[in-house]
Amino acid sequence: MSVAREARRAFWVLFVTERAFAIQRHKTLALHSTVDLPHLGPLLGDSEILHGFLDLISLFRPFDAEFITAWNSYAERQTIKPARPPDHEQLCQLQRSLSNCLADVSAYPESQQAELFVTCGWLKTVVWQLCLSVTTLTSTDYCESMSLGYPLSIAQDIVLVLKLLPQKTFAVNRVSILEKLSQVGSSLADVLSLNTPAILRPMTLDASTDILMEIIKIAKKMLGAGC
């Protein structure tokens, strides 16, 4: 592998890592997408993993400095807010982008599938949480991702995928997955605490609570098994 190719891949590993850290710990960004993406080629032996890595990059790439600034200021409840916070349509477009990032990951290693699906759901949850601060969410928004009940849909998708994967799948990224699952489950718990059936339709409160319990069970298995 050439030095240039190694440097390019290292940059994008740092790019993804920095954005995840900035969101989780409310930090600013130093890296921007000014470097070409890693190249795929028939002679490269790691093309299977690289495809998944490119999908991971595509999940984080829309989260620019403007979003991070808004996220940090509203999450920390600062008195000084961004001059121009993201509006309803921008946030809805970001959710659509996340929903379209993972077209088909069935050929990827199972550990990579788990990381991609959980990360995607976590990022959707992050955007939804920011929506609560900068705009008004309802139970009947034309954009489902801007509705109050969206965390239920996110959690349901994650549970369906993780229940199909073997326990050993989570060994590589156990800590990362657990932290992201915690935030997804917390948002779902907040929605359930409203005890408003209209938000959860077409699911019932009991069925929605079952989804939350499944997330807790998955997390407990990861912790108990030590993966």
C-alpha positions as CSV (number, residue, x, y, z in Angstrom):
1,M,0.0,0.0,0.0
2,S,1.4,3.4,-1.0
3,V,2.1,6.1,1.6
4,A,-0.5,8.4,0.0
5,R,-3.1,5.7,0.2
6,E,-2.3,5.0,3.9
7,A,-2.4,8.7,4.7
8,R,-5.7,9.1,3.0
9,R,-7.3,6.3,5.0
10,A,-5.8,7.5,8.2
11,F,-7.3,11.0,7.6
12,W,-10.8,9.5,7.1
13,V,-10.4,7.3,10.2
14,L,-9.6,10.5,12.2
15,F,-12.4,12.4,10.4
16,V,-15.0,9.8,11.6
17,T,-13.5,9.5,15.1
18,E,-13.4,13.2,15.6
19,R,-17.0,13.7,14.6
20,A,-18.2,10.9,16.9
21,F,-16.2,12.3,19.7
22,A,-17.4,15.9,19.1
23,I,-21.0,14.8,19.2
24,Q,-20.6,12.6,22.3
25,R,-18.4,15.0,24.3
26,H,-19.5,18.4,22.8
27,K,-16.2,19.4,21.3
28,T,-15.4,21.5,18.2
29,L,-14.1,20.2,14.9
30,A,-10.7,20.6,13.4
31,L,-10.9,18.4,10.4
32,H,-12.9,19.0,7.2
33,S,-13.7,16.9,4.2
34,T,-10.9,18.3,2.0
35,V,-9.2,15.0,1.2
36,D,-10.2,12.5,-1.5
37,L,-12.1,9.5,-0.3
38,P,-10.2,6.1,-0.1
39,H,-10.1,4.4,-3.4
40,L,-11.6,1.1,-4.2
41,G,-9.8,-1.2,-6.6
42,P,-9.9,-4.8,-7.8
43,L,-6.4,-5.4,-6.7
44,L,-6.9,-4.3,-3.1
45,G,-7.4,-7.2,-0.7
46,D,-9.6,-5.3,1.8
47,S,-12.3,-4.0,-0.5
48,E,-15.0,-5.8,1.5
49,I,-14.1,-3.8,4.6
50,L,-13.4,-0.6,2.7
51,H,-17.0,-0.6,1.3
52,G,-18.3,-0.5,4.8
53,F,-15.8,2.2,5.8
54,L,-17.0,4.4,3.0
55,D,-20.6,4.0,4.2
56,L,-19.4,5.0,7.7
57,I,-17.8,8.1,6.2
58,S,-21.0,8.9,4.4
59,L,-22.9,8.8,7.7
60,F,-20.7,11.4,9.4
61,R,-19.9,13.6,6.4
62,P,-23.0,15.8,6.6
63,F,-22.2,16.7,10.2
64,D,-20.2,19.9,9.6
65,A,-19.0,22.6,11.9
66,E,-22.3,24.5,11.7
67,F,-24.2,21.4,13.0
68,I,-21.7,20.7,15.7
69,T,-21.8,24.3,16.9
70,A,-25.6,24.2,17.1
71,W,-25.6,20.8,18.8
72,N,-23.0,21.8,21.4
73,S,-24.7,25.1,22.2
74,Y,-28.2,23.7,22.6
75,A,-27.1,20.5,24.3
76,E,-25.2,22.5,26.9
77,R,-28.2,25.0,27.2
78,Q,-25.9,28.0,26.6
79,T,-27.5,31.4,26.8
80,I,-25.8,32.5,23.5
81,K,-27.1,30.5,20.6
82,P,-25.8,30.2,17.0
83,A,-26.8,33.2,14.9
84,R,-28.6,31.0,12.4
85,P,-29.5,27.6,13.8
86,P,-30.5,24.8,11.4
87,D,-34.2,25.1,10.3
88,H,-36.9,22.5,9.9
89,E,-36.1,21.7,6.3
90,Q,-32.3,21.4,6.9
91,L,-32.8,19.0,9.7
92,C,-35.3,17.0,7.7
93,Q,-32.9,16.8,4.8
94,L,-30.2,15.5,7.1
95,Q,-32.4,12.8,8.4
96,R,-33.2,11.8,4.8
97,S,-29.5,11.7,4.0
98,L,-28.9,9.3,7.0
99,S,-31.8,7.1,5.9
100,N,-30.3,6.7,2.4
101,C,-26.7,6.0,3.4
102,L,-27.0,2.3,4.0
103,A,-28.5,0.8,0.8
104,D,-27.3,-2.8,1.2
105,V,-24.8,-3.9,3.8
106,S,-25.6,-7.6,3.8
107,A,-22.2,-8.5,2.2
108,Y,-20.3,-6.7,4.9
109,P,-18.8,-8.5,8.0
110,E,-21.4,-8.8,10.7
111,S,-19.4,-6.7,13.1
112,Q,-19.4,-3.9,10.6
113,Q,-23.1,-4.3,9.9
114,A,-23.8,-3.9,13.6
115,E,-21.6,-0.8,13.9
116,L,-23.2,0.8,10.8
117,F,-26.8,0.2,11.8
118,V,-26.3,1.4,15.4
119,T,-24.3,4.4,14.4
120,C,-26.9,5.4,11.8
121,G,-29.7,5.1,14.4
122,W,-27.7,7.0,16.9
123,L,-27.0,9.9,14.5
124,K,-30.7,10.0,13.7
125,T,-31.4,10.3,17.4
126,V,-28.8,13.1,17.8
127,V,-30.5,15.1,15.0
128,W,-34.0,14.4,16.5
129,Q,-32.7,15.7,19.9
130,L,-31.5,18.9,18.3
131,C,-34.9,19.2,16.6
132,L,-36.5,19.4,20.0
133,S,-34.4,22.5,20.8
134,V,-34.6,24.4,17.5
135,T,-38.1,23.6,16.2
136,T,-41.5,22.3,17.1
137,L,-42.1,18.6,16.8
138,T,-45.6,17.1,16.5
139,S,-47.1,13.7,16.3
140,T,-48.2,14.2,12.6
141,D,-45.3,15.9,10.8
142,Y,-45.2,15.2,7.0
143,C,-41.5,14.2,7.6
144,E,-41.6,11.2,10.0
145,S,-38.1,12.0,11.2
146,M,-39.4,15.3,12.5
147,S,-42.2,13.7,14.5
148,L,-42.2,13.3,18.3
149,G,-42.5,9.5,18.0
150,Y,-39.5,9.1,15.7
151,P,-37.2,7.5,18.4
152,L,-39.6,4.6,18.4
153,S,-39.0,4.0,14.7
154,I,-35.2,4.3,15.2
155,A,-35.2,1.9,18.1
156,Q,-37.4,-0.6,16.3
157,D,-35.1,-0.7,13.3
158,I,-32.0,-1.2,15.5
159,V,-33.6,-4.0,17.5
160,L,-34.7,-5.9,14.4
161,V,-31.2,-5.9,13.0
162,L,-29.3,-6.6,16.3
163,K,-31.5,-9.6,17.2
164,L,-30.5,-11.2,13.9
165,L,-26.8,-10.9,14.5
166,P,-24.8,-13.4,16.7
167,Q,-23.5,-12.2,20.1
168,K,-19.9,-12.4,19.0
169,T,-20.6,-9.7,16.4
170,F,-20.4,-7.0,19.1
171,A,-17.0,-8.0,20.4
172,V,-15.0,-5.5,18.3
173,N,-17.1,-2.4,18.9
174,R,-18.9,-3.3,22.1
175,V,-18.1,0.0,24.0
176,S,-19.1,2.2,21.0
177,I,-22.3,0.3,20.4
178,L,-23.3,0.3,24.1
179,E,-22.8,4.1,24.4
180,K,-24.9,4.7,21.3
181,L,-27.6,2.3,22.3
182,S,-27.9,4.1,25.6
183,Q,-28.6,7.4,23.9
184,V,-31.2,5.8,21.6
185,G,-32.9,4.1,24.5
186,S,-32.9,7.3,26.6
187,S,-34.7,9.2,23.8
188,L,-37.2,6.4,23.4
189,A,-37.8,6.4,27.2
190,D,-38.4,10.2,27.1
191,V,-41.0,9.7,24.4
192,L,-42.7,6.9,26.3
193,S,-42.8,9.0,29.5
194,L,-45.2,11.4,27.7
195,N,-47.8,8.6,27.7
196,T,-49.5,9.9,24.6
197,P,-50.9,7.2,22.3
198,A,-51.1,9.5,19.3
199,I,-47.3,9.8,19.3
200,L,-46.8,6.1,19.1
201,R,-49.3,5.1,16.5
202,P,-49.7,2.6,14.9
203,M,-48.0,0.9,17.9
204,T,-49.5,0.7,21.4
205,L,-47.8,1.9,24.5
206,D,-47.2,-1.7,25.6
207,A,-45.6,-2.7,22.3
208,S,-43.5,0.4,22.3
209,T,-42.3,-0.4,25.8
210,D,-41.3,-3.8,24.6
211,I,-39.0,-2.2,22.1
212,L,-37.3,-0.3,24.9
213,M,-37.0,-3.5,27.0
214,E,-35.4,-5.3,24.0
215,I,-32.7,-2.6,23.8
216,I,-32.0,-3.1,27.6
217,K,-31.8,-6.9,27.1
218,I,-29.4,-6.5,24.2
219,A,-27.2,-4.1,26.3
220,K,-27.3,-6.5,29.3
221,K,-26.2,-9.4,27.1
222,M,-23.3,-7.4,25.8
223,L,-22.2,-6.5,29.3
224,G,-22.8,-9.9,30.8
225,A,-21.1,-11.8,28.1
226,G,-18.2,-9.4,28.0
227,C,-18.2,-10.1,24.3
